[in-house]
Amino acid sequence: MSTRTLISPAQLARPRGKRLYWATFALVVTVFTVVFPGLMYWMVSSGFKDTQEAVATPPTLIPESFQPDNYSQAWNVMDLAGLLGNTLYYAFGALAFQLVLDVAAAYSLSKLRPVLGKAILGMMLATLMIPATVLVVPQYLTVLDVPIFERNLLNTPWAIWLPSVTNAFNIFLLHIAPRQRAARRGRPVAAGHGGMAARLGARRSAPRSAGPPRLDRRARRSRRCRRRTPAGEAESGQEGVGGGDACGSDRGGAGCAPVRVPSSAGAGRCGGLCAR
């Protein structure tokens, strides 16, 4: 099963499609490479200017009043070390709770399939339609006096961690991940519930890089088969199938049967790769 992308693999395989794709890619990368360092230079150079030069019109590209101690004064006066420490503490604390609870919730809904699991997932997704500004006051009142426990969580890390623990969008992404993996493999993964849940959380939390659309394994094998098989032998392979598609099918060999073409250029091996 090939991945659905904005540009189909058939269009990308054509020479014109490749030229347009890489030209657009090079243009976007060049524009962002020029713009982002320019903004970064403006921010850093403005930090070396005094107040009059920083707000002067027209602005100066090179600082005339070079004051390198501006950064050290700002670091000490605003206590940036403490602020950065608090940010890392609260951010990684929330991330740890999300990885544990969101992965467990998504795995139970996807694999264990409890009663009314689809209804529960639907209600979770319905919360995404509620604007975040509407939830500010209810969350504050909940943290001010937690129901059942009757605890005040103000001025504690729990006031930030608890509202961010359950994220409906993350649960939905983690919920569909095991099904996509099983569909790609075509067989279940031999692992316990804890092992699969941990593997799922590690894979979904890892960064992903964007790139051109990739073909699946069967389509790549079919493309290699078309390159290796001469035209005359491919036609003989079609006759052996009985009028069906040979290895040159654009569907990635989905309709091919195991055909043994005469092995003059490795075509005999290719014929076997086109099997379902």
N, C-alpha and C positions, 0 to 999 in steps of 0.2 A: 504494500500500500504506500504510494508516494505521498509526500507531504504537500498539502495545498498551500500555495504561495501566491503572491500578487503577480509574479511572472512565472508562467508555466515552464516546465523543463523543456518542452518542445520548442517554445519560442527562444529560450535561452541557448539552445543547441544550434540555432541558425546563426550564420555569420553576422547578419544585420542585428539580430537581437543581442549578440555578445558585444558588438561595438557600441550599441546604444546603452547597454547596461553598464559597461566599464567606463564609458564617457560620463554618464550621469554620476557614477560612483566617484570618479576622479574629481569632477566639478564640486560635488558636495564636500568631499574631504579637503579640497584646496580652500574653499570658502571658509569652512569652519577652522582650518588651521591658521588662516590669516586673521580672522576676526577674534578668536579667543585669546591668542597671545597679545593682540593689541589692547584688549580690555584688561588683561592681567598687567601689562606694562603701565597702563594709565592708573590702575589702582595702587601699584607699588610705588611709582614715581610720585604720586600725589602725597604719599605718606612721608616723603622726605621734604616737602615744601612747608613753609610757614602758612599761617591762616590767610594772610593777605594774598599771597601768591596762589594758594589753592582755590580761592574764589574769584580770582582775577579774570577779566574778560578783555581780550581773547586769552585762552589758556596757553600755558607754555608747555612744550613737549619735553624739554630738559629742565629739571629743577635749577633755578638760579640761586635760591637760598637753601643750600644742601644742609639738612639737619638730621643726621642719622640717629640722634637720641630720641626722636619722636616715638619710635617703636618701643624702646625700653621704658619710656615714661608711660605710654599707654598700657603696656603689659603690667606695670606695677600699680598704677592708679586704679585700673579697672579690675585688677585681680583676675586676669584671663586664665591663669593656670587653674584656679579653683573652678571657674566657669566651665573650662574644658573637661576637668575631672568630673564635675556633676553631669555634664552632657553624656560622657561615656558611661558613667554609672547607670543613669536612668535608661539610656538607649539600649545597652547590652542586657540590662535586667529585663526590659520589655521583650527583647528579642529572644531571650532564653525561655520566658514563659510562653511566647507564641510558638516556638519550635516544639515545646513539649505538649501543650494543650491543643494547638491547632492540628498538629500531626495526628494526635490520638483521636480527635473528633473526626477528622477526614478519613482516617483509616477505618474507624468503626462504621461510618456511614457507607464506605465503599466496599469493604470486605466482609465485615460482620453482618451488615444489613439488618439493623434492628427493626422492630415494628414501628410503622409510621416514620421510617427514616427519610423517605422522600418528602414527606410533609414538613419534617423538621428542617431539612435542607432548603426547602422552598421558603419557609419563614425566615431562615437566616439570610437568604438572598433578597428577600423583600426589605430587609433593613437597609440595604444599600441605596434604596430610593429615598431614604430620610436624609435631609441635609444635615451636615455636621453641626451647623449653628443652632439647629433646633434642639440638639442633645446637650448643649452646654449647661443649661439650668438643671435639667433632670439629673445629669451626672454629678453636678455639684451637690444637689440635695441628697443624692444617694451616698456620696462620699462623706457628707457631713454627718449622716446618721445611717449607717449600713443596716438594712433590714435584717431581722432575726438576730444578728450578733449585737446590734445597738452599739457600734463602735464609731468613734470619730477619727477618720483617717486623714484629716487635713495636716499639712506640713510633714507628711510621711511619704516615702517612695511608693507605697501602695496606692496612693491617690492617682499616680500616673500609670503604674503597672497594670492595675486591675481593669480600667476601661479599655486598654489597648490589647488585652490578652486575646479576646475572641475577635478575629477579623473574618467577616463572611467571605470576602473575596479570596483570601488565602486558603480558607477551608475548601472553597469551591475548586481552586486550582489543584490543591492536594487531593481532592476527592476524585478528579478525573485522571490524575496521573497514573494510578495502578492499571486502569482499564486501557489507557493508551499503550502502556508498556506491555501488557499481556497481548494486545492486538498486534503489536509489532513482532513480538517473539512467537506468537502462535501457541504458546504452552505456558503453564503456570510456573512461577518461580518457587523453587524448593527452599523455603525458609519459614521460620516460625512467625507468629504475629509480631513479636517484639523486634525481630530482625528486619522484617519487611517495613515496619513503621519507621525504624531508625534509618534504614536505607532510603526510604521515601523522603524523609525530612532533610537528609544530607543532600540528596540530589536536587530537590526543589529549592533549597536555600543557596546552592552554589551559583555563582555568576555565569551567565550565558553570553556568548559573543554572537553578534549578528553577522550574516554573510549571505552569499548567493544560495538559492534553493538547492538542496541536495537530492539526488535520486536515491530511491531505496535500493536494496541489494539486488533484487531481481532485475530492475531496470538497468543497473550498472553492468550486470552480467550480460544482458541482452545487447547492450551497446558494444561491449568488448567482442561479443560473438559476431556482430555485424561487421566489425572492423577486420576480424580474422578470416571470415568465411568469404571465399570468392563468389562472384555473382552466379556462375554456372552451377556451383555446388549447392548454393542456397536454393536455386530452382529445383534441383533434384531432391533436396530435402522437403520442399513443399509437396512434390508429387508423392513422396513417401508418407506424408501425413494424410493424404487423401483430400487435397484441396483446402486444408486449413492453413492458418498463419504459420509461417516459418519463424526462424530466429530473428528475422528482420522486422518483426511486428513492433509498432510503436507503443503497444500496450505493455512492453516490458516482458514479453514471453508468457503472458497470462493464458493464452490459448494454445501454446505449443505443447506437443508431446515429445517424449524422448526420441530424438532422431539422431542416428549415427551417420554423419556425413563422412565421406572419404577423408582420411586424416592426411591431407597434403600440407596444410599450413596450420595445423592445430585445430582444424574445424571439427574433427571427431569429438574432441573434448568439449567444444562449444555446443555441439548438438545436445549433449547431456545436460548442459547448464540451463537450457531453455525449458526443462521439464517443470511442471507445476509444483 
